[in-house]
């Protein structure tokens, strides 16, 4: 599965000259933990997160930051929309980040959050079965029939002889997040 298939799109973005107050409202209203910050020409210039916005928000006096540029992170981890979801997950784990902007031709086209990845893993057995069948149809457009049963995320796969069932099981394990390796006859 690719980042472009998992991402939320379009991304909710902010501008560096947006007020901190506006940024807080945007993150809160959209129930997101971070947003990419775009420059004058739509280029990615930073990222602002809840923690960035909380810094200084409760400081006594009038010294609180005023604009997104004052609080945003300028070093941003990104992935291309063609990046494998496993690469994306590894990036989130190793860098301990909650969301990652997804780029296509150096433009932000979406965001992937931990919540997006968790949604894939939380799919029902019926949804997983539908995803497995869709992956099989894509791999075997000629109509090769497979019997697919999913129980508690585990796939039982039965198909025609000579179709390389172990290869198919490996493909499904890569293409359909949330399923455990298929059991074959």
MDTraj code that builds the backbone (N, CA, C; nanometers):
import mdtraj as md
import numpy as np

residues = "UNK UNK UNK UNK UNK UNK UNK UNK UNK UNK UNK UNK UNK UNK UNK UNK UNK UNK UNK UNK UNK UNK UNK UNK UNK UNK UNK UNK UNK UNK UNK UNK UNK UNK UNK UNK UNK UNK UNK UNK UNK UNK UNK UNK UNK UNK UNK UNK UNK UNK UNK UNK UNK UNK UNK UNK UNK UNK UNK UNK UNK UNK UNK UNK UNK UNK UNK UNK UNK UNK UNK UNK UNK UNK UNK UNK UNK UNK UNK UNK UNK UNK UNK UNK UNK UNK UNK UNK UNK UNK UNK UNK UNK UNK UNK UNK UNK UNK UNK UNK UNK UNK UNK UNK UNK UNK UNK UNK UNK UNK UNK UNK UNK UNK UNK UNK UNK UNK UNK UNK UNK UNK UNK UNK UNK UNK UNK UNK UNK UNK UNK UNK UNK UNK UNK UNK UNK UNK UNK UNK UNK UNK UNK UNK UNK UNK UNK UNK UNK UNK UNK UNK UNK UNK UNK UNK UNK UNK UNK UNK UNK UNK UNK UNK UNK UNK UNK UNK UNK UNK UNK UNK UNK UNK UNK UNK UNK UNK UNK UNK UNK UNK UNK UNK UNK".split()
xyz = np.array([
    [0.0843, -0.1161, 0.0000],
    [0.0000, 0.0000, 0.0000],
    [0.0896, 0.1234, 0.0000],
    [0.0478, 0.2242, -0.0763],
    [0.1266, 0.3454, -0.0915],
    [0.0721, 0.4591, -0.0052],
    [0.1586, 0.5534, 0.0265],
    [0.1179, 0.6695, 0.1072],
    [0.0004, 0.7420, 0.0425],
    [0.0011, 0.7518, -0.0902],
    [-0.1067, 0.8189, -0.1609],
    [-0.2412, 0.7504, -0.1460],
    [-0.2402, 0.6219, -0.1132],
    [-0.3648, 0.5478, -0.0929],
    [-0.4156, 0.5590, 0.0510],
    [-0.3295, 0.6004, 0.1413],
    [-0.3631, 0.6080, 0.2821],
    [-0.3917, 0.7519, 0.3258],
    [-0.3364, 0.8469, 0.2551],
    [-0.3404, 0.9868, 0.2998],
    [-0.4808, 1.0454, 0.3020],
    [-0.4950, 1.1461, 0.3860],
    [-0.6140, 1.2300, 0.3848],
    [-0.5832, 1.3433, 0.2881],
    [-0.6755, 1.3676, 0.1971],
    [-0.6507, 1.4685, 0.0949],
    [-0.7794, 1.5421, 0.0637],
    [-0.7723, 1.6711, 0.0417],
    [-0.6523, 1.7548, 0.0445],
    [-0.6090, 1.7795, 0.1889],
    [-0.4823, 1.8164, 0.2042],
    [-0.4291, 1.8461, 0.3370],
    [-0.4855, 1.9785, 0.3863],
    [-0.5114, 1.9848, 0.5134],
    [-0.5485, 2.1111, 0.5782],
    [-0.4167, 2.1841, 0.6013],
    [-0.4004, 2.3018, 0.5441],
    [-0.2740, 2.3733, 0.5518],
    [-0.2913, 2.5102, 0.6155],
    [-0.1796, 2.5660, 0.6553],
    [-0.1750, 2.7011, 0.7106],
    [-0.0672, 2.7794, 0.6358],
    [-0.0691, 2.9090, 0.6534],
    [0.0346, 2.9984, 0.5982],
    [0.1203, 3.0479, 0.7133],
    [0.2449, 3.0811, 0.6856],
    [0.3346, 3.1233, 0.7933],
    [0.2900, 3.2533, 0.8601],
    [0.2136, 3.3375, 0.7880],
    [0.1681, 3.4630, 0.8478],
    [0.0304, 3.4509, 0.9137],
    [-0.0276, 3.3305, 0.9160],
    [-0.1521, 3.3097, 0.9902],
    [-0.1253, 3.3316, 1.1390],
    [-0.2258, 3.3807, 1.2083],
    [-0.2105, 3.4008, 1.3524],
    [-0.2093, 3.2657, 1.4243],
    [-0.1455, 3.2656, 1.5404],
    [-0.1451, 3.1456, 1.6242],
    [-0.2891, 3.1096, 1.6605],
    [-0.3703, 3.2088, 1.6880],
    [-0.5118, 3.1855, 1.7220],
    [-0.5833, 3.1131, 1.6089],
    [-0.5615, 3.1588, 1.4837],
    [-0.6238, 3.0923, 1.3685],
    [-0.5748, 2.9479, 1.3572],
    [-0.4458, 2.9266, 1.3751],
    [-0.3892, 2.7916, 1.3652],
    [-0.4505, 2.6991, 1.4701],
    [-0.4664, 2.7509, 1.5907],
    [-0.5290, 2.6705, 1.6970],
    [-0.6704, 2.6318, 1.6554],
    [-0.7463, 2.7257, 1.6034],
    [-0.8843, 2.6980, 1.5607],
    [-0.8872, 2.5953, 1.4472],
    [-0.7962, 2.6072, 1.3513],
    [-0.7930, 2.5143, 1.2371],
    [-0.7653, 2.3723, 1.2849],
    [-0.6620, 2.3537, 1.3681],
    [-0.6310, 2.2204, 1.4175],
    [-0.7465, 2.1653, 1.5012],
    [-0.8002, 2.2480, 1.5885],
    [-0.9095, 2.2036, 1.6748],
    [-1.0355, 2.1711, 1.5934],
    [-1.0738, 2.2602, 1.5025],
    [-1.1968, 2.2411, 1.4245],
    [-1.1900, 2.1201, 1.3320],
    [-1.0698, 2.0874, 1.2828],
    [-1.0541, 1.9736, 1.1918],
    [-1.0104, 1.8463, 1.2641],
    [-0.9963, 1.8546, 1.3967],
    [-0.9569, 1.7392, 1.4782],
    [-0.8279, 1.6750, 1.4267],
    [-0.7277, 1.7600, 1.4020],
    [-0.5966, 1.7137, 1.3568],
    [-0.4910, 1.7612, 1.4552],
    [-0.3762, 1.6946, 1.4556],
    [-0.2707, 1.7278, 1.5510],
    [-0.1622, 1.8165, 1.4912],
    [-0.1602, 1.8318, 1.3589],
    [-0.0572, 1.9129, 1.2937],
    [-0.1033, 1.9500, 1.1534],
    [-0.0402, 2.0537, 1.1005],
    [-0.0714, 2.0958, 0.9636],
    [0.0553, 2.1475, 0.8955],
    [0.0689, 2.1192, 0.7665],
    [0.1811, 2.1754, 0.6915],
    [0.1646, 2.3269, 0.6793],
    [0.2762, 2.3962, 0.6764],
    [0.2764, 2.5412, 0.6596],
    [0.3331, 2.5707, 0.5209],
    [0.2573, 2.6488, 0.4436],
    [0.2963, 2.6789, 0.3062],
    [0.3470, 2.8218, 0.2942],
    [0.4414, 2.8403, 0.1996],
    [0.4948, 2.9721, 0.1697],
    [0.4097, 3.0426, 0.0660],
    [0.4603, 3.1550, 0.0184],
    [0.3875, 3.2406, -0.0757],
    [0.3488, 3.1705, -0.2056],
    [0.4285, 3.0740, -0.2474],
    [0.4043, 3.0065, -0.3750],
    [0.3518, 2.8640, -0.3570],
    [0.2998, 2.8350, -0.2375],
    [0.2434, 2.7035, -0.2118],
    [0.3455, 2.5981, -0.1754],
    [0.4704, 2.6384, -0.1579],
    [0.5763, 2.5443, -0.1221],
    [0.5725, 2.5149, 0.0283],
    [0.6155, 2.3959, 0.0661],
    [0.6199, 2.3558, 0.2063],
    [0.7356, 2.4279, 0.2748],
    [0.7053, 2.5033, 0.3805],
    [0.8101, 2.5768, 0.4524],
    [0.8206, 2.5337, 0.5986],
    [0.7260, 2.4535, 0.6457],
    [0.7307, 2.4098, 0.7838],
    [0.6106, 2.3267, 0.8204],
    [0.6019, 2.3003, 0.9485],
    [0.4927, 2.2208, 1.0034],
    [0.4595, 2.2802, 1.1387],
    [0.3328, 2.2879, 1.1715],
    [0.2935, 2.3368, 1.3026],
    [0.2068, 2.2309, 1.3694],
    [0.2393, 2.2024, 1.4942],
    [0.1677, 2.0987, 1.5681],
    [0.1003, 2.1584, 1.6904],
    [0.0194, 2.0771, 1.7546],
    [-0.0463, 2.1204, 1.8776],
    [0.0563, 2.1675, 1.9803],
    [0.1624, 2.0914, 1.9955],
    [0.2620, 2.1270, 2.0970],
    [0.3296, 2.2588, 2.0622],
    [0.3539, 2.2832, 1.9312],
    [0.4107, 2.4123, 1.8900],
    [0.3189, 2.5265, 1.9315],
    [0.1893, 2.5055, 1.9135],
    [0.0915, 2.6103, 1.9430],
    [0.0700, 2.6287, 2.0927],
    [0.0876, 2.5229, 2.1684],
    [0.0726, 2.5334, 2.3139],
    [0.1898, 2.6068, 2.3788],
    [0.3073, 2.5983, 2.3166],
    [0.4251, 2.6673, 2.3714],
    [0.3980, 2.8170, 2.3754],
    [0.4036, 2.8723, 2.4899],
    [0.3825, 3.0153, 2.5058],
    [0.2369, 3.0565, 2.5188],
    [0.1432, 2.9654, 2.4947],
    [0.0016, 3.0018, 2.4993],
    [-0.0438, 3.0385, 2.6401],
    [0.0171, 2.9796, 2.7412],
    [-0.0246, 3.0054, 2.8780],
    [0.0800, 3.0847, 2.9564],
    [0.1694, 3.1519, 2.8831],
    [0.2712, 3.2347, 2.9464],
    [0.2094, 3.3658, 2.9917],
    [0.2311, 3.4050, 3.1168],
    [0.1749, 3.5331, 3.1609],
    [0.2414, 3.6493, 3.0869],
    [0.1663, 3.7535, 3.0682],
    [0.2204, 3.8705, 2.9992],
    [0.1889, 3.8660, 2.8522],
    [0.2374, 3.9628, 2.7795],
    [0.2049, 3.9754, 2.6373],
    [0.3103, 3.9211, 2.5443],
    [0.3924, 3.8253, 2.5925],
    [0.5033, 3.7776, 2.5098],
    [0.4717, 3.6527, 2.4290],
    [0.3481, 3.6130, 2.4208],
    [0.3104, 3.4923, 2.3478],
    [0.3364, 3.5117, 2.1982],
    [0.3768, 3.4036, 2.1288],
    [0.3989, 3.4129, 1.9850],
    [0.2714, 3.4571, 1.9136],
    [0.2875, 3.5287, 1.8031],
    [0.1714, 3.5837, 1.7330],
    [0.1392, 3.5118, 1.6022],
    [0.2416, 3.4647, 1.5303],
    [0.2156, 3.4021, 1.3997],
    [0.2665, 3.2585, 1.3970],
    [0.2182, 3.1853, 1.3000],
    [0.2612, 3.0470, 1.2801],
    [0.4124, 3.0421, 1.2583],
    [0.4677, 3.1382, 1.1860],
    [0.6122, 3.1421, 1.1616],
    [0.6920, 3.1468, 1.2914],
    [0.6337, 3.2048, 1.3960],
    [0.7017, 3.2156, 1.5252],
    [0.7151, 3.0820, 1.5968],
    [0.6293, 2.9854, 1.5655],
    [0.6265, 2.8599, 1.6416],
    [0.6483, 2.7343, 1.5574],
    [0.6393, 2.7447, 1.4259],
    [0.6446, 2.6245, 1.3404],
    [0.7822, 2.5590, 1.3409],
    [0.7833, 2.4311, 1.3120],
    [0.9070, 2.3562, 1.2910],
    [0.9461, 2.3722, 1.1452],
    [1.0719, 2.4046, 1.1228],
    [1.1177, 2.4261, 0.9845],
    [1.1748, 2.2988, 0.9221],
    [1.2146, 2.2047, 1.0051],
    [1.2633, 2.0760, 0.9555],
    [1.1459, 1.9791, 0.9559],
    [1.1042, 1.9390, 0.8363],
    [0.9840, 1.8576, 0.8219],
    [1.0187, 1.7256, 0.7541],
    [0.9739, 1.6175, 0.8138],
    [0.9859, 1.4857, 0.7512],
    [0.8682, 1.4691, 0.6563],
    [0.8968, 1.4315, 0.5326],
    [0.7924, 1.4132, 0.4318],
    [0.8122, 1.2800, 0.3611],
    [0.7087, 1.2393, 0.2881],
    [0.7185, 1.1234, 0.1991],
    [0.6523, 1.1600, 0.0671],
    [0.6935, 1.0929, -0.0376],
    [0.6273, 1.1060, -0.1671],
    [0.5012, 1.0212, -0.1654],
    [0.4051, 1.0539, -0.2501],
    [0.2804, 0.9770, -0.2538],
    [0.3026, 0.8332, -0.2988],
    [0.4184, 0.8055, -0.3590],
    [0.4501, 0.6699, -0.4051],
    [0.5291, 0.5894, -0.3023],
    [0.5526, 0.6472, -0.1842],
    [0.6262, 0.5759, -0.0798],
    [0.5402, 0.4634, -0.0224],
    [0.6042, 0.3522, 0.0081],
    [0.5348, 0.2398, 0.0686],
    [0.4908, 0.2766, 0.2102],
    [0.3737, 0.2313, 0.2493],
    [0.3201, 0.2607, 0.3821],
    [0.4128, 0.2099, 0.4922],
    [0.4885, 0.1062, 0.4653],
    [0.5823, 0.0553, 0.5661],
    [0.6960, 0.1533, 0.5898],
    [0.7432, 0.2168, 0.4828],
    [0.8467, 0.3202, 0.4956],
    [0.7914, 0.4357, 0.5786],
    [0.6698, 0.4728, 0.5489],
    [0.6022, 0.5807, 0.6211],
    [0.5890, 0.5471, 0.7695],
    [0.5466, 0.4259, 0.7991],
    [0.5313, 0.3826, 0.9373],
    [0.6656, 0.3837, 1.0101],
    [0.7694, 0.3334, 0.9444],
    [0.9032, 0.3344, 1.0044],
    [0.9477, 0.4774, 1.0353],
    [0.9211, 0.5700, 0.9437],
    [0.9555, 0.7101, 0.9639],
    [0.8845, 0.7664, 1.0867],
    [0.7562, 0.7383, 1.0995],
    [0.6787, 0.7882, 1.2131],
    [0.7292, 0.7299, 1.3444],
    [0.7657, 0.6042, 1.3428],
    [0.8129, 0.5384, 1.4645],
    [0.9516, 0.5895, 1.5033],
    [1.0442, 0.5915, 1.4086],
    [1.1817, 0.6308, 1.4414],
    [1.1931, 0.7781, 1.4772],
    [1.1142, 0.8625, 1.4138],
    [1.1199, 1.0066, 1.4433],
    [1.0176, 1.0495, 1.5488],
    [0.9342, 0.9549, 1.5904],
    [0.8319, 0.9813, 1.6933],
    [0.7429, 1.0992, 1.6546],
    [0.6916, 1.0932, 1.5319],
    [0.6023, 1.1978, 1.4838],
    [0.4637, 1.1394, 1.4585],
    [0.3626, 1.2242, 1.4708],
    [0.2246, 1.1783, 1.4605],
    [0.1675, 1.1906, 1.3205],
    [0.2232, 1.2796, 1.2388],
    [0.1696, 1.2971, 1.1033],
    [0.2790, 1.3439, 1.0093],
    [0.2603, 1.3087, 0.8817],
    [0.3620, 1.3354, 0.7801],
    [0.2949, 1.3915, 0.6547],
    [0.3468, 1.5043, 0.6038],
    [0.2952, 1.5561, 0.4765],
    [0.3346, 1.4626, 0.3618],
    [0.2434, 1.4470, 0.2676],
    [0.2675, 1.3645, 0.1499],
    [0.2837, 1.4598, 0.0310],
    [0.3934, 1.4396, -0.0433],
    [0.4254, 1.5278, -0.1552],
    [0.4127, 1.4566, -0.2886],
    [0.3793, 1.5354, -0.3897],
    [0.3869, 1.4926, -0.5295],
    [0.4448, 1.6117, -0.6051],
    [0.5549, 1.5898, -0.6722],
    [0.6225, 1.6985, -0.7442],
    [0.6476, 1.8174, -0.6520],
    [0.6946, 1.7896, -0.5315],
    [0.7318, 1.8903, -0.4317],
    [0.6150, 1.9736, -0.3795],
    [0.4927, 1.9305, -0.4042],
    [0.3726, 1.9989, -0.3547],
    [0.3010, 1.9087, -0.2548],
    [0.2464, 1.9689, -0.1508],
    [0.1713, 1.8920, -0.0508],
    [0.0380, 1.8499, -0.1126],
    [0.0147, 1.7184, -0.1178],
    [-0.1106, 1.6663, -0.1736],
    [-0.1955, 1.5967, -0.0682],
    [-0.1386, 1.5766, 0.0503],
    [-0.2143, 1.5115, 0.1558],
    [-0.1324, 1.4990, 0.2817],
    [-0.1938, 1.4358, 0.3810],
    [-0.1286, 1.4093, 0.5093],
    [-0.1626, 1.2671, 0.5506],
    [-0.0671, 1.2032, 0.6158],
    [-0.0939, 1.0735, 0.6773],
    [-0.0646, 1.0872, 0.8257],
    [-0.1620, 1.0493, 0.9055],
    [-0.1452, 1.0525, 1.0510],
    [-0.1424, 0.9093, 1.1036],
    [-0.0999, 0.8969, 1.2267],
    [-0.1055, 0.7643, 1.2898],
    [-0.2491, 0.7132, 1.2890],
    [-0.3422, 0.8042, 1.3044],
    [-0.4841, 0.7672, 1.3055],
    [-0.5257, 0.7058, 1.1712],
    [-0.4741, 0.7605, 1.0603],
    [-0.5036, 0.7040, 0.9280],
    [-0.4536, 0.5606, 0.9182],
    [-0.3326, 0.5373, 0.9696],
    [-0.2761, 0.4026, 0.9652],
    [-0.3518, 0.3082, 1.0586],
    [-0.3912, 0.3590, 1.1743],
    [-0.4704, 0.2768, 1.2672],
    [-0.6049, 0.2393, 1.2054],
    [-0.6631, 0.3294, 1.1275],
    [-0.7917, 0.3010, 1.0627],
    [-0.7787, 0.1818, 0.9684],
    [-0.6646, 0.1705, 0.9012],
    [-0.6426, 0.0545, 0.8141],
    [-0.6401, -0.0750, 0.8935],
    [-0.5740, -0.0693, 1.0070],
    [-0.5596, -0.1895, 1.0889],
    [-0.6877, -0.2263, 1.1625],
    [-0.7758, -0.1297, 1.1805],
    [-0.8997, -0.1522, 1.2556],
    [-1.0160, -0.1961, 1.1676],
    [-0.9908, -0.2159, 1.0382],
    [-1.1012, -0.2542, 0.9500],
    [-1.1627, -0.3875, 0.9916],
    [-1.2910, -0.3995, 0.9654],
    [-1.3630, -0.5233, 0.9977],
    [-1.3178, -0.6355, 0.9045],
    [-1.3490, -0.7580, 0.9433],
    [-1.3158, -0.8725, 0.8586],
    [-1.3795, -0.8591, 0.7212],
    [-1.5013, -0.8079, 0.7157],
    [-1.5698, -0.7897, 0.5869],
    [-1.4957, -0.6875, 0.4997],
    [-1.4531, -0.5778, 0.5605],
    [-1.3775, -0.4773, 0.4847],
    [-1.2442, -0.5338, 0.4373],
    [-1.1778, -0.6129, 0.5229],
    [-1.0521, -0.6757, 0.4833],
    [-1.0731, -0.7740, 0.3693],
    [-1.1801, -0.8519, 0.3766],
    [-1.2106, -0.9474, 0.2698],
    [-1.2317, -0.8736, 0.1378],
    [-1.3069, -0.7627, 0.1417],
    [-1.3286, -0.6828, 0.0210],
    [-1.1959, -0.6303, -0.0344],
    [-1.1056, -0.5875, 0.0551],
    [-0.9754, -0.5370, 0.0114],
    [-0.8906, -0.6487, -0.0499],
    [-0.8963, -0.7683, 0.0091],
    [-0.8225, -0.8828, -0.0455],
    [-0.8774, -0.9187, -0.1837],
    [-1.0101, -0.9244, -0.1962],
    [-1.0703, -0.9560, -0.3267],
    [-1.0339, -0.8513, -0.4315],
    [-1.0320, -0.7239, -0.3926],
    [-0.9941, -0.6175, -0.4863],
    [-0.8486, -0.6341, -0.5297],
    [-0.7603, -0.6679, -0.4346],
    [-0.6192, -0.6893, -0.4681],
    [-0.6031, -0.8095, -0.5608],
    [-0.6815, -0.9148, -0.5381],
    [-0.6756, -1.0323, -0.6262],
    [-0.7267, -0.9988, -0.7665],
    [-0.8356, -0.9204, -0.7748],
    [-0.8879, -0.8802, -0.9062],
    [-0.7863, -0.7965, -0.9826],
    [-0.7143, -0.7120, -0.9098],
    [-0.6114, -0.6289, -0.9738],
    [-0.4973, -0.7159, -1.0247],
    [-0.4591, -0.8150, -0.9462],
    [-0.3474, -0.9038, -0.9827],
    [-0.3877, -1.0034, -1.0905],
    [-0.5120, -1.0481, -1.0873],
    [-0.5619, -1.1479, -1.1822],
    [-0.6852, -1.0940, -1.2538],
    [-0.6686, -0.9976, -1.3442],
    [-0.7841, -0.9366, -1.4113],
    [-0.8600, -1.0324, -1.5022],
    [-0.8002, -1.1463, -1.5349],
    [-0.8671, -1.2415, -1.6235],
    [-0.9812, -1.3158, -1.5562],
    [-0.9994, -1.2909, -1.4274],
    [-1.1141, -1.3503, -1.3600],
    [-1.0836, -1.4773, -1.2838],
    [-0.9543, -1.5059, -1.2577],
    [-0.9208, -1.6217, -1.1769],
    [-0.9952, -1.6112, -1.0447],
    [-1.0633, -1.7203, -1.0073],
    [-1.1458, -1.7122, -0.8861],
    [-1.0701, -1.7643, -0.7652],
    [-1.0881, -1.6942, -0.6564],
    [-1.0295, -1.7315, -0.5290],
    [-1.1397, -1.7326, -0.4239],
    [-1.1310, -1.8268, -0.3341],
    [-1.2214, -1.8289, -0.2196],
    [-1.1463, -1.7642, -0.1038],
    [-1.2044, -1.6598, -0.0485],
    [-1.1379, -1.5828, 0.0561],
    [-1.2272, -1.5765, 0.1794],
    [-1.1704, -1.6155, 0.2921],
    [-1.2385, -1.6044, 0.4193],
    [-1.1464, -1.5281, 0.5144],
    [-1.2028, -1.4321, 0.5862],
    [-1.1242, -1.3563, 0.6841],
    [-1.1925, -1.3702, 0.8195],
    [-1.1124, -1.4102, 0.9168],
    [-1.1642, -1.4237, 1.0530],
    [-1.0614, -1.3629, 1.1471],
    [-1.1035, -1.2581, 1.2175],
    [-1.0178, -1.1863, 1.3114],
    [-0.8869, -1.1413, 1.2455],
    [-0.8998, -1.0938, 1.1206],
    [-0.7849, -1.0412, 1.0479],
    [-0.6987, -1.1458, 0.9801],
    [-0.7301, -1.2728, 0.9999],
    [-0.6523, -1.3795, 0.9386],
    [-0.7235, -1.4299, 0.8136],
    [-0.6479, -1.4416, 0.7060],
    [-0.7051, -1.4770, 0.5764],
    [-0.6836, -1.6244, 0.5454],
    [-0.7917, -1.6905, 0.5053],
    [-0.7834, -1.8240, 0.4459],
    [-0.8031, -1.8033, 0.2975],
    [-0.7112, -1.8544, 0.2188],
    [-0.7109, -1.8307, 0.0755],
    [-0.7049, -1.9639, 0.0015],
    [-0.8037, -1.9877, -0.0844],
    [-0.8080, -2.1095, -0.1659],
    [-0.8311, -2.0665, -0.3095],
    [-0.7454, -2.1148, -0.3986],
    [-0.7596, -2.0759, -0.5380],
    [-0.7272, -2.1895, -0.6309],
    [-0.7291, -2.1590, -0.7602],
    [-0.7010, -2.2620, -0.8600],
    [-0.5576, -2.3128, -0.8490],
    [-0.5408, -2.4375, -0.8874],
    [-0.4079, -2.4984, -0.8875],
    [-0.3166, -2.4220, -0.9822],
    [-0.1891, -2.4178, -0.9479],
    [-0.0901, -2.3594, -1.0375],
    [-0.0848, -2.2068, -1.0352],
    [-0.1524, -2.1423, -0.9421],
    [-0.1516, -1.9957, -0.9382],
    [-0.0465, -1.9409, -0.8429],
    [0.0395, -2.0260, -0.7889],
    [0.1424, -1.9796, -0.6980],
    [0.0846, -1.9199, -0.5711],
    [0.0107, -2.0008, -0.4925],
    [-0.0595, -1.9451, -0.3778],
    [0.0313, -1.8753, -0.2765],
    [0.1540, -1.9242, -0.2559],
    [0.2410, -1.8578, -0.1586],
    [0.2782, -1.7186, -0.2084],
    [0.3031, -1.7065, -0.3384],
    [0.3332, -1.5758, -0.3976],
    [0.2138, -1.4822, -0.3793],
    [0.0942, -1.5340, -0.4012],
    [-0.0273, -1.4540, -0.3853],
    [-0.0422, -1.4123, -0.2389],
    [-0.0168, -1.5024, -0.1475],
    [-0.0265, -1.4699, -0.0048],
    [0.0724, -1.3598, 0.0320],
    [0.1934, -1.3682, -0.0207],
    [0.2933, -1.2650, 0.0067],
    [0.2497, -1.1302, -0.0503],
    [0.1920, -1.1324, -0.1712],
    [0.1416, -1.0092, -0.2321],
    [0.0329, -0.9462, -0.1455],
    [-0.0594, -1.0286, -0.0984],
    [-0.1685, -0.9778, -0.0164],
    [-0.1190, -0.9202, 0.1149],
    [-0.0208, -0.9855, 0.1756],
    [0.0334, -0.9358, 0.3012],
    [0.0939, -0.7964, 0.2827],
    [0.1496, -0.7701, 0.1638],
    [0.2066, -0.6385, 0.1353],
    [0.1007, -0.5382, 0.0927],
    [-0.0003, -0.5823, 0.0212],
    [-0.0978, -0.4916, -0.0396],
    [-0.2149, -0.4564, 0.0505],
    [-0.2432, -0.5385, 0.1487],
    [-0.3622, -0.5177, 0.2309],
    [-0.3226, -0.5097, 0.3788],
    [-0.2920, -0.3886, 0.4272],
    [-0.2576, -0.3742, 0.5689],
    [-0.3732, -0.4192, 0.6572],
    [-0.3368, -0.4829, 0.7675],
    [-0.4380, -0.5262, 0.8629],
    [-0.4649, -0.6744, 0.8559],
    [-0.4187, -0.7418, 0.7504],
    [-0.4384, -0.8869, 0.7435],
    [-0.3103, -0.9547, 0.7906],
    [-0.3279, -1.0663, 0.8566],
    [-0.2133, -1.1477, 0.8936],
    [-0.1824, -1.2363, 0.7744],
    [-0.0608, -1.2858, 0.7670],
    [-0.0252, -1.3708, 0.6528],
    [-0.1308, -1.4778, 0.6260],
    [-0.1618, -1.4927, 0.5004],
    [-0.2664, -1.5852, 0.4606],
    [-0.2256, -1.7286, 0.4887],
    [-0.3247, -1.8076, 0.5292],
    [-0.3043, -1.9516, 0.5442],
    [-0.3444, -2.0159, 0.4130],
    [-0.2624, -2.1051, 0.3667],
    [-0.2883, -2.1689, 0.2378],
    [-0.3095, -2.3172, 0.2587],
    [-0.3876, -2.3799, 0.1665],
    [-0.4113, -2.5235, 0.1803],
    [-0.2851, -2.6022, 0.1601],
])
top = md.Topology()
chain = top.add_chain()
for i, resn in enumerate(residues, 1):
    res = top.add_residue(resn, chain, resSeq=i)
    for name in ("N", "CA", "C"):
        top.add_atom(name, md.element.get_by_symbol(name[0]), res)
traj = md.Trajectory(xyz[None], top)
